[in-house]
Amino acid sequence: MGKRKRYTAEEKVKILRDVLEDGKSISLVAEQYGIHPNNILTWRKQLFEGGVQTFQIKRTDISGKAEERKITSLEDKITQKDEVIAELAEELLALKKKNCGLR
């Protein structure tokens, strides 16, 4: 029993191109390369299932920048709220001191 031939990704793409781009039949290409037609069908299925990932946007630089802007915006809001709370606390303390003398 001989060893099985392992095909690289480049070889699989070349074989699939013969079928998909050049319009050759699967059986003809399988015979030409000495492989079973089911292999070509399996590779074609894998190509189309994995094709979705090829067209998805994977720009981490954009999403990272957007996330940084969001974090900065939220930090600014927290700072503003802290300032308002400090102002209100000062006013409350002043009112308490003022009212303590009235009793």
Helices and strands as residue ranges (DSSP letters): H 9-20, H 26-33, H 37-55, H 60-100
